[in-house]
Amino acid sequence: MSRRLPKPRVIFTALVLICLYAPILLVLVFSVNKDPQLLRWEGFTLDWYREAFHDEAVRRNFGISVQVAIASTAISLVLAITGGLWYRHATGRARAWFDAMTYSRIVLPEVVFALGLFALFDALDVGLGVGAIILGHVVFCSAYATIILQARFSTMSGTMEEAAADLGANRWRVFRRITLPLLMPAIVVAGLLCLTFSLDDVITSQFLGGTDAQTLPVLVLGKIRQRVTPEVNAIGSGLMFITLLTFLVAGLITLLRPTGAGGVLGLGRKGAE
């Protein structure tokens, strides 16, 4: 009996997966390779991680990245929650415009927004730096947060909010005691994703950082222009571990049913409760 050959689509899929994940695997391997020239394998070591941790520039720029990520995430969540509350009572035409503005920030190339913000800040004589990077990250982070929170809003019937209002609670009390707890799982998921996107961003940070602020991804970009060192691979691996961790936590929150987060994106049967 003749042996069956793999189907073309299976081979194509395997090649695509290899092209996608082989570079990531190489970064991990090179980050623990003793050879400083990365020419051959000379044994396992964590010295490059220690070197990156004690590098003053790496620590300073990582601090800037964390500062930018936290600030941009907080602003993005406030905008997304506010927009979601407005969206529930908006007209159909207003909703269409809102959706168009939200999805355009995701579909259009990031370099377009970064260049536009750079030109706007230059025309208004606004200095570049940490503040400019935060505003730039809010542009795309708020779009992702809005989509996630809108998905949660769409599963909320509003019955509990109406009942609370009928019992005499004002709008702020209804929001604080009813709406916000129902939104909290989606807020956490959106916040984790915004943190990840902000920490990994290069284009906007490069355009708006100026000479006073440099995030960690921009520092890595500058280092690899000269030579890819084991320290660079260690920094990249560290960023990758942070990204994977945040996505893992976000996925678990989305799927866990005991906390009520199973319906954050309409995945659970009790999403409308």
N, C-alpha and C positions, 0 to 999 in steps of 0.2 A: 504494500500500500504506500502510495507516494505521500511525502510529508507536505502538509499545507503551509504555504508561505504567508507571512503577515500581510494583511490588507494594506493598500497604499495609504489609507487614512490613518491607520494605526502607526505606520512608519512616520508619516508627516507629523502626527501629534507628538510622537516621541521626540522627534527632532526639535520641534518647537519648545517642548518642556526642557530639553537639554540646553538649548540656547538661552532660555530664560533663567534657569537655576544653576547652570554650571559656573557662570561668573560669580554668583553669590557664594557658592561652595569654595571657589578659589580664594575669595577674600577671607573667608573663615580660616582656610588652611594656611594662607600666607601670614595671617595675624599671629599664628603660634609657631611659625617656622624660625629656627635659630639663625638661618642664613640671612644676614642683613642685605645681601644683594638680590635675594629671592631667585637665585639661579637654580638651586636644587634643595632637596629636603635634607636638613641636617639635624632634625630632632625637634621635640616639642618643648616650648617655653612660653611663659607668660610675661617675660621681661618687657615686651613691647606694650602690653597693657599697662604695666607699671610706669613705663616711660611716658606714655600718653597721659596717665593720671597725674604725674608730677610735672608735666609741661605747663608752664605758667600761661602761655598763650591759649592752650587748649582749655584750661580751666576758666580763664577769663571769658573766652568766646562762648563756652558752654553756658556760663552764667548769663550772658546776654541772650542766648537762645532760649533759655528757660524763662527769663524775664519777659521776652517778647511773646513766647507761647502762652504764658499764663494771662498776660494782659489782653492779647488778641482773642483768646478763648473766652474770657469773661465778657468782653464787649460783644463778641459774636453771639453769645448765648442770650444776652440781654436783648439784642436786636432781633434774634430769632423768636424769642418768647413774645416780645411786643408785636412783631409781625404776625405771629400765629394767632394771637388774641384778636388782632384787627381783622385777620383773614376770615375768621368765623362769621363775622357780621358784614363783610364787604359785599358789594354787588358783583354780578358775574363779570362785567367788564373790568372792574377794578382788580378782581382776582386774576383775570387773564394778563393784565399788565404786570401785576406782581409776580406771577409765575414766569413771565418772559424775562423780567429783570433778574430773577433768581437763577434760572437755568442758563442765562447768557454768561453769568460769571463763572459757570462751570464749563460750558462748551467752548467759549472763546479762549484762545491761547493766553496763558498767564503773562507772557511777555508783552502782550497788548496792554493789559491793565498796568503792568509795572512801568512801561514806557509812558503811558498816559499820566500816571500819578507823578512820575519824575518830571514831566513837562509842566504839570499843574503846580507842583511845589516850587519849581523854578520860576514860573510866572508870578506866583504869589510871594516869592522871596521867603519861602518856608525852608528852614534848614533841614538837611538830611540827618539821619541818625536813628536812634532807637524808636523815637516817636513815629517817625515816618515809616519804619519797618512795621510797627504795630498796626498802623492804619492800612498799610498795604496787605498785611495778612488778614485783617478783618474783611477785606473785600471778598476773598474766596472762602475763608472759613465760615463767615456768616451764611453763605449760600448753602454749604453742606449742613450746618446746624439747622437752618430753616427747613430743609427737606426732611430731616429726621423728625423734627418737632411737628411739622405738618402731618406726617404719617401718624404720629401719636394723637394729634388733635382730631384726625379723621375717625378715630375709633372711640372717641369720647362722645357720649350722647347728650351731655349737658343736663341730665335729669337731676343729678345730685346738686349741681350748682343752682338750678332753679328752685329746688326744695329748700336749700339753705337761704336763698334770697327771700322766699316766702315766709321763712321763720324769722326774718328781721335782720339777717346778716347784711352788712354793707358790702360793696364791691371788693374792697381790699380784704375784708375778712373771708369772703368767698374764695378769692384767689389764693390767700395764704393757707386756708384750712382745707380746701377742696381741690382747686385746680392745680396748685403747685405740687402737692403729693402725687397726684395722678401723672403729672408730667416728669417727675423726678427721675425715673429710670431712663427716659429718653434724653433728659438733660445731661445725665451722666455719660451716656453713650455718645451724644453729640460733643460733649466736652472732651472726651478722650480722643475722638477722631480729630477734632480741631487742634488739640495739643500735638498729635502726631503729624498732621499736615504742616503745622507751623514749624516744628522742630526740623523737619526734613526739607524745608523750602530753601531754594538756592536763588532762583531768578529774581523774585521780588526783593529779597534781602540784598542781593548784589546791586540792584538798581538804586535802592533807597537807603542803603547803609552809609554811603559817603565814606569819609575818612575817619569818622569818629566811632563807628559801630560796625562790628563784623561778627556774624553768627558763626557757629561751628561748621555748618556745611560750606559756607563761603571760605573759611579757613582751609578746609580739606581741598576745595577746588584750587586754591592758590598753591597748596603743597604739591599736588599731583602735576602741576604745570612744569615743575622741575624734574621730579622723579617720584615714582610710587615706592614709598618706603614701608617697612613692616608696621611702623607707627601709624601710618595712614590707614592701613588695613585694620589695625586694632581700633582706631577711631570709628571707621565705617562699620565694623562689627558691633561696636557698642551702640551706635545709633540704630542699627538693625535690630538688636535685641530689645531696645526700648520700644521701637515701632511694633515688633511682634507682640510684646507684652501688652501694650495698650490695645491692640486689635483683639488679642485673646480675651482680655477683660471685657471689652465692649461686646464681643460675641457672647460671652457667658452671661452678661447682664441681659442681653437681648433674649436669650433662650431660657433663662432660669424662671421657672413658674412660681416658686414659693414667694418671691419678692414682688410678684405682680409685673415683672419686666418681660414676661413672655409675649405680651401683646404690644410692645413698644412700636414695632413696625408692622403690626397687624399679623404677627406670626402665630399667636396663641388663640385658642378658642375663646378666651375671656378678654380679648383685646378691647371689646366695647364696654366692659364693665368699669 
